[in-house]
Structure formats: structure tokens, C-alpha cells
Amino acid sequence: MEFNTLFYLSIMLFCGLAVARLLKQIKMPNVTGYLVAGLIIGPSVLGIIPENIVAEFSIISDIALGFIAFSIGSEFKTSYFKKVGIKPIIIAIFEALCAVILVAVLLIILGFDPAFSILSGAIAAATAPAATIMVIKQYGAKGPLTETLLCVVAIDDAVALIAFGFATTIANIINHSNITSVFDAALAIARPFLEVIVALVLGAVLGAIFAIPLRWFKKEGNRLCITVAFVFMSVAIAKLLGVSDLLACMAMGALLTNLTRESNVIMRLCDTVTPPILMLFFVASGADLKLSVIPTIGVVGVIYVLARVAGKIFGAWLGSAIAKEPPVVKKYLGFTLLPQAGVAIGLSLAAQTYVPEYASQIRAIILCATFIYEMTGPIIAKITLTKAGEIKKN
């Protein structure tokens, strides 16, 4: 017997609450509980949520990530960037590119196809902010590490898209396909830059428009409706244009917070509506994790998982050292950048176009890595932020 979607959504909320409360007894973050709940009731374990129903939850992912990116953007106050300058950009570039280089070089040295190795390395750049942001919000983490982390995970998305654009160009040249002239190569390299610019411009325009109705609508209910409408619109237009909806929502939040003093009110209103959305997102993500892919990844999967971790940690340390960040940032930042999900899965699907013979292998590697990173990432983030003194032990 199959119930309608609302029934499954209610089951997801109940199970998310119950498992999160159980795991809280052993000091696990709520987000880990949500993921475990989804895994248990999903197709891989009990099968309470059928696979065809899980596939219908993509809109929840779009909405949740839109709000998360919007809230990250709200932290981008000009006063902060006047103080720190381009330090977060330097760190984001190094932590992403070190992961790319380490994964790609190790795979090539061990004899894997260069095009496959380079594309796998490029996917390693992507970091999923959602789980880490949930940990920060749950425990009220504050300090230089948290501030730097919020900026780096936002910029990371842009760096990953650009790195993947370069990787696809190199893969095409290696395979002698699609790239027939210098102009084709230049166009392929320029495309990801253009996508990033379009996403940021879109978000900035919507952020400027967003500030206008706030002058006339003062009631909290009306403002909440306006906020939801703009987040939905930003995600929808970004997808229509084929650009990053995360970057668009982030840019919208950044411009809004610098245009109006009432952005704090807007963020507080968002916090009243997003908890069930975020819980559903993580439970759905857990339900979508497939235990069956773990035995299929082989040596290349192990290399990918471990090399990416090493690259993120070393790259974050190196970038922080160059940017002259405090010791706490240099020491701990890399450990908070491990989660990987939506963007990486999207890039893995795109990579199949360039190395179709490795399509199933790339898909299995990224899905397995997503499972490992999403399960361990929030726990590691909590431990790291606690050790850094930015989560109070009580």
C-alpha cells in the first residue's frame, strides 16, 4: 500500500525528531540524527519511504539550500570584508585547489585515465555548506573560525564550478572531442566564469529589488511572505538560466544585508519557518543515501575519499597561513570543510558527458563519498568547533 506524499513527509518529520533526540543523548549534532533517520526509513534499510517517493523530494532540496545560501549571504557585511579583505577568497582557492590537485595527481600516478583523474579531482573541490551551517546554528558557534568558515564555504561553490570548467576543457583536449580550436578552448574555460558572474548579478539585482517592498510592508507575516517569494524566485530563475542557485541566493542575501538595517529582522523571520524545511531536507538526503554503492567503489574510491580530506586540511592550513589568519583558523578550518553533497553529485552527472566510459564508476564514487562525508562531517565539525573554543561545552 502506497500513501500520498504528505503522509511520507509527516513520517520524515516524526522520525527526524525522534532519532535526533536519541542521538543527542550521546552528544551527536541534530543533523546527524536527521541523516540517520532518513537512512533508516529510506529504501536502503526499512524501505518505509519508497525510492520513487524519495525522487519527488528534489524541490525540498532546492528550497532548503536556497534558504541556507541566503542566510550565508547575510553574513557578508561590508564592514566584515573591510576588516578581513580578500583573506576568505585566498583560503577558499587554496583549500579547493589542493583537494583537486592531490586527488588528480594520485589517481594519475596510480595509472588511472588522465581525463577521469582530472575530472574526479575537480569534483573534490566542492564542499556542501548545509550540514556545517546546521551545526553552527544548533550550538551557537561564534569566533574567528566560524566567521572564516561561513565565508569560505560560500566562496567554495564558485571556486569548484570554475575548477570543473578548467577540468572539462583539459579532459576534452585529452579525448580530442569538442575542442577543435583555440577559440573552443577559450570558450570552454570562460563558461564557468560567466556562469558565476551571471549568478552573482542575478542575486544582486533581486537583493536590490527585495529591499523595496520592505519599506511598505512592516508586519512580520507580510515580510516573511516576501522573503519566501524572493528565495523561491532566485532559485527558479537561476535554474532557468542554468547557473548556480546557491550563488544567486547568497548574493541576494549579501546585497540585502548591506542595503537595509532590517536584514536581521528578515533572518530572524527565516529562522521561524526553516526548521521543518531543513529537517525534511536532511532526512530526504539520508533516505537518498545508498548503502549498496559502498562495496563498488574499490581502490579509486578510497583514494578519492582520503586524498580529498588531506587536500582540504592542507589547503585550508596553507591558505590560512598565507592570509595570516589566527592559529585557531589555520589549525582547525580544514576539518570543517569535509561535507560534500548536492554540488558534487551535480558535477558527477556533468562529468559523465566527458568520460562516458567511466560514468557508473564516477557516480558510485561520489555517492559513496557523499554518504561518508555527510555522516561524519557534522560530527567532526562539532568536535572541531568545540576544540577551537567556539562552542561552549554546556
N, C-alpha and C positions, 0 to 999 in steps of 0.2 A: 504494500500500500504506500502510495506516494502523496505527501501532503503538499500544500501550496507553500510558496516562498516565505510568507510571513511566519508560518509555523517554524520553519528552519531557522529563521532569524531569531525568534524567541528562544529556541533551544540553544543557539550560539551564545546569546547574552547570559542565560542562566548558567551554562557550563563555564563560560569565561569567568563569571563572578566566583563560582564555586571552586574551580581549580586555582585561580589566583589567590583566593583566601587560604586554601590548603598549603600552597607553596610559600605563602607569606610566613607560615609558621617556621619555615627553615630559611627565612630571610631572602627569598628569591624575589626579584622585581615582578610587578604585576604583568608586564608584557610577556615574560617567560610563561606565566600561568596561562595567558590568553593563547599563546602559540601551542602549548602542550594540550590545552583543551581542544583546540581545533584539530590537532593531530589525532587525538583520541577519538573524537566523534566523526572524523573525516573518513574518506574512502580507504586510507592505508591501514586503519585499525578496526574500529567498530562498524564503519560504514553507515552510521546514522544519517549523515549528510551525503547523499549520492553524488557521484562525480559530475553528473550533468547539472546539478544544482550549484555546486561549487563554481562551475564555469560561468554562472549567471551573476556572480558577485563582483565582477570587474568594476562596476560602477561605484561600489563601496570603496574600492581601492583608489579610484580617481578622486572621489570626494575627500577621503581621509588624507591622501598625500597633498591634495590642494590646500587643505587647512594647515597641515604641518609646514609646508613651504611658505605659506602666508605668515605663519607665526615666526618662522625663522627670519623672514624678511623684516619683520617688525623690530628685530634686534639691531638692524643695520642703521643706527643713528649716525648722522654726520659727525656728531661730537665724538663718537667712539672711533671713527676712522681718522679723524683729525689727530687723535691721540696715538693710534697704532699704525697709521699709514698703510703701506702695502704688505705688511707682515703676514696677514692671513693668506694673501694670494701666493706669496713665496712658499709658505708652508704647504698649501694645497697642491701646488705644482710639484714640489719635491716628493710629497707622500704618495701622490698618484703615479708619477713617472717612475719612481723607484720600484713600485709594485709591477708596473708594466715591464720595465727592463729586466728585473730579476726573473719573473715568470717566463718571459720570452727567451731570454738567454739560456736559462737552464733547460728548457724544452729543446732548443736548437742543439745545445751541446750533447744532449742525450739522444740525438738522432731523429727527432720528430720533424715533420714537414715544416719548413720556414714560414710559409703563409699561415698554416694552422697555429704555429707557435706565436707569431706576432699578433694575430687576432685574439688568441686566448689571453695574451699579455695585456692587450688593450682593454679587454673586458675587466681585468683585475683592478683597473683604476677606479671603477665605480664603487661608491660607498652609499649604503642606504641610511638616511638620517632618522627614519621613523622610530626604530626601536630605541636608539640612543636618546632621542628627544623625549620619549616617554619616560625613560629612567630619570632624566634631568628634572622633568616636571613632577614626577612622583615624589622624589626625595628633596626637591627644592635646592638642587645643587647650585652653588654660587662661587665665583672666584675666577682667577685668570685662566685656568684650564678650561672651565665651562664656557667662558666668553670666546676664547680662541676656537674651541670645538664647534660652537654654533656657526661661526663664520666659515670655518674650513669645510664643514660638511655641505654647506650651501654652495660654495665655490667649486667643490669637488665634482659636482654634476657637470658643470661647464667644462672642466679640465678633461673629464672622462669622455665627453662627446667629441672634443677636439682631438684627443689622443686616438679615439676609434676612427675618426676621419682620416688621420695620417696612416693608421694601420691598414685600412681598406685600400688606400692608394698603393701602399707597398705590396699588399697581397695581390692586387690586380696586376702590378708590374711583374711580380714573380710568376704569376699564372698566365701572363701575356693576354689578359682579357680586359675589355672595356677601355683600357688605356692605350691609345694609339698615337698620341702626340703629346707634346709639352703642354698644350692648352688643356687637354683632357686631364692630365695630372694636376695642373694648377687648379682646375675647376673642382676636382675631387677633394683637394686639400682645403680650398676656400669654403666648400659647402658647410662643414661643421661650424666654422667661424660665423658664417652667415646665419645659420640656424640659431646660434647662441645670441647673436645681435638682435634678430627678429623677436626671439622670446623675451629678451630684456626690454626692448622697445614696447612690445605689446603690453607687458606688465606695467611699465612706467606710464603708458597712456591710460590704462584702466585705473591705475592708482590715482592719477590726477583727476580723472572723472569721478572716482569714488568719493573724493573729498567734497565734491559739490553738493550732493543731496544731504550730507551731514549738517549743513547749515540750516536746513529747514525741518529735518526730522530729528527731534530731540528725544522722543520716547525710546526706551531701550528695546521694546518689541519691534518697532519700525527699523531701528538701526541694525538689529540682528537680521531682519529680513533682507536689508540692503547688503549686509556683509555676505550672507549666504549666496545671494544673487550674483554678486561680483566674483566670488570664488568659483561658482559654477560657470560663469561666463568666461573667466580666464582659462579654466581647464578646457572648456569646449572649443574656444577659438584657437587655442594652442594646438589642440589635436587636429582641428580643421586645417591649420597651416602646416602641420607636420613638424612642429618644434616642441621643445621641452615644456610641458605644463608646469613642472616643478620650478623651472627658472622664471616662467611668466608669473606664477603666484608669488614667488619670492620677491621679484622686482616690484610687484604691486604693493606688497606689504612694506617694502623698504621705502618706496616713494610716499606712501600714505603716512608712515610714521614720521617722515620729515616735513610733511606738508601741514599736518594738523596736530595740535596738542591732545586731541581726543582719541588718538590711536590706542592709548592704554585702556580706555573705556571699551573700544572695539575688541581688543584682545581679551578683556575680561568677559565680554559677552560671548565670544567664541568658546571660551572655556566652559560656558554653561551648556553648550549644545554638542560639543565634540566628544565627550567621554563615551557615549554609546557607539558613535561612529567609529572611533579609534578602536574600541573593543571588538566591534564586528570586523574591522579591517584585519586585526591581528589573529582573531580566531579563524577568519577565512583564509589568511595566509598559512596558518598552521594546518588547516584542512587540505590545502593545496600541496603541502609538502609530501613527497612520495618516498617512502622507505625503500621501495623496490629499486630505486636508482643507485642506492649506495653500493651494492656489490658490483655494479657495472663500470665504475669509474677507473679502476686499475691504477697503474703507476702514475699516469699523467694527471689523474685527479688528485692524488696525494701530493704530487709536486705543486700543482696549482694552489691547493689549499694552504700548504705550508709556506711556499715561496711568496704568496700574496701577503700573508701575515708578516713575514720577515721584511718584505719590501715596505709595507705600510709603517711598521715600527721604526725601521731605519730611516726611511724617507721623512717621517714626521720629526724624528730627532735631528736629522741633518738640516731640514728646513727651519726648524726652531732655532738651531744653533746659528745659522746664517742670519736669521731675523733677530737674533739676540733676545730671544724670549726668556722668561724666568726659568730656573731649573725645573720647577714642577711641570711646566709645559713640555720641555724637552724630554723629561723622563717618562711622562705618562700619556701624552697625546696619542701616540700611535696605537695604544691598546684600546682606545675608544673609537677607532675608525674601522673596526673589523666587519660589522654587519653588511650584508650585501643582499639585494632582493630585486625590486622591480626594474630598475635601470639596467642591471646586469643581465636579467632574463631577456629584456627587450633587445639589448645588444647581441646576445647569443643568437636570437632569432634572425637578426640582421646579418650576422656573420655567416650564417648558413648559405646566404646568397653568393658569397665569395669563395667558400670552400665547401660546396655541397656534399662532397665525398666524406666530410667529417661532421655532417650535420647532427647525426644522432649522438656522436661522441661529445661534441660541444654542449649539446642540450643536457646530456647526462651529467657532465662535469659541473655545469653552472647550477643545475637543480640540486645536486648533492652538496655543493659548496654553500648554496643558499640555506639548505637545511642545517648544516653545521654552524655557519656563521650566525643565523638567526636564533638558534637555540643557545649558543654560548655567548654571543655578543653582548646581550643585555646584562648577563651575569658579570662578565668581565668589565663592562662599563661601570657597573655599580661598585665593584671591588676597587677599580682604578680610581674613581672619583672619591671614594671613601679614603683610600690611602693618600690621595692628594690633599685631603682635609677639606674637600668641598661638599661632602655630605656629612652632616652631623650624625654621630653614632647613635643618638637617641631616636 
